[in-house]
Amino acid sequence: MATKVGINGFGRIGRQVFKAILDRHPGELEVVAINDLTDSATNAHLLKYDTNYGRFPGTVEVSGGDLIVNGETLKVFAERDPVQIPWGDVGAEIVVESTGIFTAAERAGTH
């Protein structure tokens, strides 16, 4: 059974972590949610079309504010305060902090 992962921050680093999980750890890791203040349509576009790394080979859609990547739904949150992100509701066991804001262990640990 795959370990469920949440990604806080879906900028360039968050998107590359997401792609690496899909490419290198299928069956081991499963991204179940992201938290990012950018709207889902923009995040979908940025995932699909990357000026540095090229076009994402899979399917990327938006439905009801969530992302659907290769047929799998990713819950999308837009919370500024990590304490408010309901990672437990989606079963996230690990959270990747990729905003660049919560760099100290104390602050990152609020997830």
Beta strands, then each sheet from edge to edge (+ up, - down):
strand 1: 3-8
strand 2: 29-35
strand 3: 49-50
strand 4: 54-55
strand 5: 60-63
strand 6: 66-69
strand 7: 72-77
strand 8: 94-97
sheet 1: 5+ 6- 7+ 2+ 1+ 8+
sheet 2: 3+ 4-
end
